[in-house]
Amino acid sequence: MSTANTMRMILNPYQKAKIALATMKNDKTFVELAGEFQVHPSQLSEWKKVLEKFAYRLFSPNSKSKEEQRIAELERMIGQREAEIEWLKKISHS
């Protein structure tokens, strides 16, 4: 098996948004855009779906700041982990 000496490009949220917006123009195919931005076509499709699903939040009067969103997400994750820990404790004592 040969090993490819390729580095995975890491894109910041601004770059991802720019690329997702390019998919919305419909002036190039996903394959053309994938070549231009060095991103797999399926990734382009995923980013376009995310943009279509959540773009309305930009105009929502109740939108939270990035920090508030991150805190809410972390609190949700902590709650989920606590529930998993309790469940594991219960089944380990059975």
Secondary structure in CASP SS format (residue, H / E / C, confidence):
PFRMAT SS
TARGET T0000
AUTHOR 0000-0000-0000
METHOD secondary structure of the structure
MODEL  1
M C 1.00
S C 1.00
T C 1.00
A C 1.00
N C 1.00
T C 1.00
M C 1.00
R C 1.00
M C 1.00
I C 1.00
L C 1.00
N C 1.00
P H 1.00
Y H 1.00
Q H 1.00
K H 1.00
A H 1.00
K H 1.00
I H 1.00
A H 1.00
L H 1.00
A H 1.00
T H 1.00
M H 1.00
K H 1.00
N C 1.00
D C 1.00
K C 1.00
T C 1.00
F H 1.00
V H 1.00
E H 1.00
L H 1.00
A H 1.00
G H 1.00
E H 1.00
F H 1.00
Q C 1.00
V C 1.00
H C 1.00
P H 1.00
S H 1.00
Q H 1.00
L H 1.00
S H 1.00
E H 1.00
W H 1.00
K H 1.00
K H 1.00
V H 1.00
L H 1.00
E H 1.00
K H 1.00
F H 1.00
A H 1.00
Y H 1.00
R H 1.00
L H 1.00
F H 1.00
S C 1.00
P C 1.00
N C 1.00
S C 1.00
K C 1.00
S C 1.00
K H 1.00
E H 1.00
E H 1.00
Q H 1.00
R H 1.00
I H 1.00
A H 1.00
E H 1.00
L H 1.00
E H 1.00
R H 1.00
M H 1.00
I H 1.00
G H 1.00
Q H 1.00
R H 1.00
E H 1.00
A H 1.00
E H 1.00
I H 1.00
E H 1.00
W H 1.00
L H 1.00
K H 1.00
K H 1.00
I H 1.00
S H 1.00
H C 1.00
S C 1.00
END
